[in-house]
Each structure stands twice: as C-alpha cells, then as structure tokens.
Amino acid sequence: MKEVKRFLMIGAHPDDADIRFGGTAVKLARAGYVVKFVSFCNGNCGHFEMAGAQLAVRRFAETQASREVSGISEYQVFTENNDCELFPTLENRKKMIRLIREFQPDVVLTHRLCDYHADHRATAQLVQDAAYLTQVPMYCADTPIPKKNPVYAYVYDDFTDPRPIRPDAMIPIDDVLDEKCHMLDCHVSQVYEWLAWELGEKFDHTTWSWEKKREFLVKNWGERFVRAANLGRERLIQIYGEAGKNVRYAELFELSPYGSKISADEFQKLMEP
C-alpha cells in the first residue's frame, strides 16, 4: 500500500500558499496525498480601500474557494492574527507547535527569513522556533509530539541577500499551470485588485473572459516560476534529464537544516507526486 504523505504549507497571508506551492499542491492532492494550506494572518490589510473584518471575511472565503479548486484537504486561516502585526511571541509559538503536532506532516514548508514582508519573516521565525520544540514532549504537553520529525523546507523567492534560494527540489508545473491560475483567480481581492494596484494598475476585471484572466495571471505570476525554473535549470536536468531543459514553469524548494535530516535527492523524491 502506498504511504500517504502529508504536506503542511504555512504562509503568512491567505494567498501565499497558492502562489508559492499551488502547482505542486495540485499534483500531490491528485496523487492521493494530504495537503493542508495555512495562513497565519487573516489578511485584513491586503487592500487599498477595504480593510478590517470585512476584508478578512472576504479573504477567508477566497481561501475556501481555492481549496475547492485545488483539491487540497484543508485551508486554515488564523483569523485572530491581524496583518502587519504578527510577531514571534510565545503565544504564537505555541500555536505553531500545536498546529504542526496536530497535523503530523511529513513536510513543513514556509517562507525564508530574508523575505521582504514583516509577516513573512515572523511566520518563518515561528516555524523555525517550533521545529525543534515540536519534539519536546513536556512543552505544550497537552498536544502529543508526532511519531515522526518532519522535514522542513522553504518555498521559492527572488531574494539574493544574503544569498539566492537553493534549488534542492524542483517540481515542473507546466502541466498544471491552468489549475494554478484557477487557484489564483479565486483570490480576487489580491490578484486583480490589491496586487495590481501596487503595480499601478486598476481595471474592471469583472468583464474579463477566462482567457484574458489567464493571460493576466500568467504574465504577472507565471514569470516568477519561469525564473524559478531557470534558477534551478541544472537541477532540473540532473533530475529529469533532457526533459529538464524544456520545463518552462517550476516550483522550487530548499531544504531547511531543521527537522529530519535527509539528502537533496531524498527531498526531491519526497516532494514528487
């Protein structure tokens, strides 16, 4: 019987998991594995004209729509944590430890500590702080430690200070790019409103056909994973041979030194559907 692997993607906001891990998540869910997305903040500041509880409710609904589209098992939002105010406090550390213990993942994915956003960095710090402590049975003793110590890893980013992310595992997503676009399309408040506004664009997306939406999503989000594929091209060729040369879109993952110790090749196999 095939082992049912369990993947826990912990992002700071209600679209981070979709952007960084969406294509791989679709593949894993289709293969019968358990995938859970988490937003450690409620998303209540991610807009240029809407905020507070109204926005948080809207963004929670967007996460649940994405869950339906992707086929993942669960999309949890920590609704009590406001955007732009997340800190690696003891209270939040305990929440993170209990989250990981209760889900019992094989792999935990999150941001790197060098990320641009304070909430991303705080989430990354909380995961790092929890990594060892999840195995300390007398801490948060009300939630038993998991049977296995998970592998921890980082999702792709473009940052080069202090160094670029390392392509330990590479998952081609050309064949699920449409599905990833459909996931992003669920996050209307972000991809068509807030993040577009940040780029100096404002438009009436409600009149767009799916073809126009897909073109916009691929242009604004797909290019990130063209860069990921190019950054990890040597690794793609090492893993997939000649086929690795033709991969246009890929999601890239770096092993963390925390948690279970495995090789890059073992990590690659763990991340594959």
ABEGO torsion letter per residue (X at the ends): XBBBBBBBBBBABAAAAAAAAAAAAAAAAAAGBBBBBBBABAGAABBAABBEAAAAAAAAAAAAAAAAAAGBABBBBBAABBBGABBBBAAAAAAAAAAAAAAGBABBBBBBAABABAAAAAAAAAAAAAAAAAABAABGAABBBBABBBBBBBBBBABAOABBBBBABBBBAAAAAAAAAAAAAABAAAAABAAAAAAGBBBBAAABBAAAAAAAAAAAAAAAAAAAAAAAAAAAAAAAEAAAAABABBBBBBBBABEBBBBAAAAAAAABX
